[in-house]
Amino acid sequence: MLKKRTYRVAVVATEEATAQLLAAAIDGCCNIVVFIANESELSSLLDIVEFDLVVVATTAIHNDNERLMATIAAIRRTRASIFVVAQHLSVATTLQLLSSGVSQCMSFPINLYRLRRKVKEQLSRYVCCNEAVS
């Protein structure tokens, strides 16, 4: 039997409208979704909240890969799954992100239904792997 619980999901984006849109798409009956404006705020929250999934979104045309990788490393220190949504992801950047522990890479314009489905799938895997009870 699987234990039913509420999942904590964070959406990190520099643009508030983007964060709100992605958070609204992910929000559901089994999710608590918060949107975070920057990496320093995320860092503070990671110390006190155990997120199940963190979605990092950037709408910048040219990604700051070092900053993105530092954010990923901070999230990896927790047990949270990571999704990255970016304006442009090269093949090399995508491979680097996936090899660093990112579960899903997507690019804008994003299909919100696909994002919601991927979030549900990821959280279902989380249940199967981490929450089986007798």
C-alpha positions as CSV (number, residue, x, y, z in Angstrom):
1,M,0.0,0.0,0.0
2,L,1.3,3.5,-0.8
3,K,1.1,6.3,1.7
4,K,-0.7,9.3,0.3
5,R,1.0,12.6,1.0
6,T,1.3,16.2,-0.2
7,Y,4.3,17.0,-2.3
8,R,6.4,20.2,-1.9
9,V,7.4,21.7,-5.2
10,A,9.4,24.9,-5.7
11,V,9.6,26.9,-8.9
12,V,12.7,29.1,-9.1
13,A,12.5,31.8,-11.8
14,T,13.9,35.3,-12.2
15,E,10.7,36.5,-13.8
16,E,7.8,36.5,-11.4
17,A,5.2,36.0,-14.2
18,T,7.1,32.9,-15.5
19,A,7.3,31.5,-12.0
20,Q,3.6,32.1,-11.4
21,L,2.6,30.5,-14.7
22,L,4.7,27.3,-14.1
23,A,3.5,27.1,-10.5
24,A,-0.1,27.3,-11.6
25,A,0.4,24.6,-14.2
26,I,2.0,22.3,-11.6
27,D,-0.4,23.1,-8.8
28,G,-2.8,20.3,-8.0
29,C,-4.6,18.5,-5.2
30,C,-1.5,16.7,-4.1
31,N,1.1,19.5,-4.5
32,I,2.0,22.5,-2.6
33,V,3.8,24.8,-5.0
34,V,5.8,27.9,-4.1
35,F,7.5,30.2,-6.5
36,I,10.9,31.6,-5.6
37,A,12.4,34.8,-7.2
38,N,16.1,34.0,-7.0
39,E,18.8,31.5,-6.0
40,S,19.7,33.1,-2.6
41,E,16.0,32.8,-1.5
42,L,16.1,29.1,-2.7
43,S,19.2,28.5,-0.7
44,S,17.6,29.8,2.4
45,L,14.5,27.7,1.9
46,L,16.5,24.5,1.1
47,D,17.8,24.8,4.7
48,I,14.4,24.7,6.3
49,V,12.0,23.0,3.7
50,E,12.5,19.5,2.2
51,F,11.2,19.9,-1.3
52,D,10.3,16.9,-3.4
53,L,10.9,18.7,-6.7
54,V,12.5,21.9,-7.7
55,V,11.8,23.4,-11.1
56,V,14.5,25.9,-12.2
57,A,13.3,28.2,-15.0
58,T,15.3,30.8,-16.9
59,T,14.1,32.9,-19.8
60,A,17.5,34.4,-20.5
61,I,18.5,33.8,-24.1
62,H,22.1,33.2,-23.0
63,N,22.3,30.9,-20.0
64,D,24.8,31.6,-17.3
65,N,25.9,27.9,-17.1
66,E,28.1,28.4,-14.0
67,R,25.3,30.0,-12.1
68,L,22.9,27.3,-13.2
69,M,25.2,24.5,-12.3
70,A,25.8,26.1,-8.9
71,T,22.0,26.2,-8.3
72,I,21.8,22.5,-9.4
73,A,24.6,21.6,-7.0
74,A,22.8,23.3,-4.1
75,I,19.6,21.5,-4.9
76,R,21.4,18.1,-5.3
77,R,22.5,18.3,-1.7
78,T,18.9,17.7,-0.8
79,R,16.8,14.7,-1.9
80,A,14.7,16.9,-4.3
81,S,14.3,15.9,-8.0
82,I,15.3,18.7,-10.4
83,F,13.7,20.0,-13.6
84,V,15.3,22.7,-15.7
85,V,13.2,24.8,-18.1
86,A,15.3,27.3,-20.2
87,Q,14.9,29.6,-23.2
88,H,17.7,27.7,-25.0
89,L,19.5,24.5,-24.1
90,S,22.3,23.3,-26.3
91,V,22.9,19.6,-26.6
92,A,26.1,20.0,-24.5
93,T,24.3,21.9,-21.8
94,T,21.5,19.4,-21.7
95,L,23.9,16.5,-21.4
96,Q,25.8,18.3,-18.6
97,L,22.6,18.9,-16.7
98,L,21.4,15.4,-17.1
99,S,24.8,14.0,-15.9
100,S,24.7,16.3,-12.9
101,G,21.4,14.8,-11.7
102,V,18.7,16.8,-13.4
103,S,15.7,14.6,-14.0
104,Q,14.1,16.6,-16.9
105,C,15.3,19.4,-19.3
106,M,12.7,21.4,-21.2
107,S,12.9,24.5,-23.3
108,F,10.6,27.5,-23.8
109,P,8.0,27.8,-25.3
110,I,6.8,25.0,-23.0
111,N,3.8,22.8,-23.2
112,L,2.2,23.3,-19.8
113,Y,0.3,20.0,-20.0
114,R,3.5,18.1,-20.8
115,L,5.2,19.8,-17.8
116,R,2.3,18.9,-15.5
117,R,2.4,15.3,-16.8
118,K,6.2,15.0,-16.2
119,V,5.8,16.4,-12.7
120,K,3.1,13.8,-11.9
121,E,5.3,11.0,-13.3
122,Q,8.3,12.2,-11.3
123,L,6.4,12.4,-8.1
124,S,4.9,9.0,-8.7
125,R,8.4,7.6,-9.1
126,Y,9.2,9.3,-5.8
127,V,6.4,7.5,-4.2
128,C,7.3,4.1,-5.6
129,C,11.0,4.5,-4.6
130,N,10.7,6.3,-1.3
131,E,7.3,5.9,0.2
132,A,6.3,2.2,0.1
133,V,4.8,1.2,3.5
134,S,3.6,-2.1,4.7
